Amino acid sequence: MSIEYHFPLPFFRRKVEGPGLEALQDELWNACNQSSFDHIPGWNKGTHKLSDNAFGDCVIKKYNCIRFMKHLDFCLRHYLETNPLPDYTITSSWFTKTVKHEHAHLHDHGPSDVSGVYYLQTNGEDGNLHFNSPIHFLLARNYVIGGQEGGLEVQPEEGLLFLWPSFLLHGTAENRTDSERISLSFNIKIH
């Protein structure tokens, strides 16, 4: 007799360290510094700023971020546990700036397969990334699973790349520090 748990969801985490970090950071800073930022009209007060044409553009391709693409290929191969890596398209990518008292509201990334974030600048205390469990609406209503964890929190770290299934609801906590957090977000469609 045993209790079995099914339907786990895969997440991927890899922090760049060592000599490769500086080159990757320089490439992304170059792209970020060429971008302009603004709040999205109609979004709640206190949400973060996004680079121009955030969901219709791909800053990774626009600014030819070759080092980041190689890093992303490596990470996707390990996340998807496949070799060779299947063909994929980065359908959109954008930079996010989050200053004191700003956050990212709860959202998903629609019809994409994989979504991700890379932390370019963070003090580690400027707002955790949080995910709702896809069964969060059941957790409070059902005695059997009511005591289970209702989500996942990820503390940002400079150089950290984090990947997840795009349908998951997620957001970031309010930045309560005087530091500005800058991240690169992206969506991927597997062919």
Protein Blocks (a to p, Z undefined) as FASTA:
>chain_A
ZZddehiacddddddehjllmmmmmmmmmmmmmpccdddehiaehiacddehkllccfkl
mnopaklmmmmmmmmmmmnopacddddddfbdcdddddehiacddddehjafbdcdddfb
dghlnopaddddfklmmmmmpmklmmpcfbdcddddehiacdddfklccdddddfbfbdc
dddddddddZZ
